Amino acid sequence: MIKECEEGQIPQKQFCKDHQLAYSTFAYWRSKYLKSLLPEDADPLGRFIPVEVQGHGSMELIYPNGVRLRVPPGIPASELSVLIRLY
């Protein structure tokens, strides 16, 4: 169900309502599922990690789940913040 919700276009709360599932239950199992996707050496608290800046070109963030986020140079911090929260 978590994969189905993630692939869908409706908000999580609406998905839960449509499937007669308590949102708190869904959120609990979703967090456990997402944690199971992290590599064993990932920080379990989700804290910030050191970042090494190389050059002045585009930036690439690689998340523990393999997602790569490439952003052009000069992107406003507000837009970068939105992109980071998406993943």
C-alpha positions as CSV (number, residue, x, y, z in Angstrom):
1,M,0.0,0.0,0.0
2,I,2.9,2.4,0.7
3,K,4.3,1.9,-2.8
4,E,0.8,2.4,-4.2
5,C,0.4,5.6,-2.3
6,E,3.8,6.9,-3.3
7,E,3.2,6.2,-6.9
8,G,-0.3,7.9,-6.9
9,Q,-1.2,11.5,-7.3
10,I,-3.4,11.9,-4.2
11,P,-2.3,13.2,-0.8
12,Q,-1.5,10.5,1.9
13,K,-4.4,11.5,4.1
14,Q,-6.8,11.1,1.2
15,F,-5.3,7.8,0.3
16,C,-5.8,6.5,3.8
17,K,-9.4,7.8,3.9
18,D,-10.1,6.0,0.6
19,H,-8.6,2.8,1.9
20,Q,-10.2,3.1,5.4
21,L,-6.8,3.2,7.0
22,A,-5.9,5.4,10.0
23,Y,-3.3,8.0,8.9
24,S,-1.3,7.4,12.0
25,T,-1.0,3.7,11.2
26,F,0.0,4.4,7.7
27,A,2.6,7.0,8.8
28,Y,4.1,4.5,11.3
29,W,4.5,1.7,8.7
30,R,5.7,4.1,6.0
31,S,8.5,5.3,8.3
32,K,9.5,1.7,9.1
33,Y,9.4,0.9,5.4
34,L,11.5,3.9,4.5
35,K,14.1,3.1,7.2
36,S,14.4,-0.4,5.8
37,L,15.5,1.1,2.5
38,L,18.5,2.9,4.1
39,P,22.0,1.3,4.0
40,E,23.2,-0.2,7.2
41,D,25.7,2.6,7.8
42,A,23.1,5.4,7.4
43,D,22.6,7.7,10.3
44,P,19.4,6.4,12.0
45,L,18.6,9.9,13.4
46,G,18.6,11.5,9.9
47,R,21.0,14.2,11.0
48,F,23.0,16.4,8.7
49,I,26.2,14.9,7.3
50,P,29.3,16.8,6.2
51,V,29.3,18.1,2.7
52,E,32.4,18.6,0.6
53,V,32.1,21.4,-2.0
54,Q,34.1,20.9,-5.2
55,G,34.3,23.8,-7.6
56,H,31.6,26.3,-8.4
57,G,29.5,24.4,-10.9
58,S,26.3,22.5,-10.5
59,M,25.7,20.6,-7.2
60,E,24.7,17.0,-6.8
61,L,23.2,15.5,-3.6
62,I,23.1,11.7,-3.4
63,Y,20.7,10.4,-0.8
64,P,21.2,7.1,1.0
65,N,18.3,5.5,-1.0
66,G,20.3,6.3,-4.3
67,V,18.2,9.3,-5.4
68,R,20.4,11.9,-7.0
69,L,19.4,15.5,-7.0
70,R,21.3,17.7,-9.4
71,V,20.9,21.5,-9.2
72,P,22.3,24.2,-11.4
73,P,24.7,26.8,-10.0
74,G,23.1,29.9,-8.5
75,I,19.8,28.2,-7.5
76,P,18.1,30.3,-4.8
77,A,18.2,28.7,-1.3
78,S,14.4,28.8,-1.1
79,E,14.1,26.6,-4.2
80,L,16.9,24.2,-3.0
81,S,15.1,23.8,0.3
82,V,11.9,22.8,-1.4
83,L,13.8,20.2,-3.6
84,I,15.6,18.7,-0.6
85,R,12.4,18.2,1.3
86,L,10.8,16.3,-1.6
87,Y,13.3,13.5,-1.1
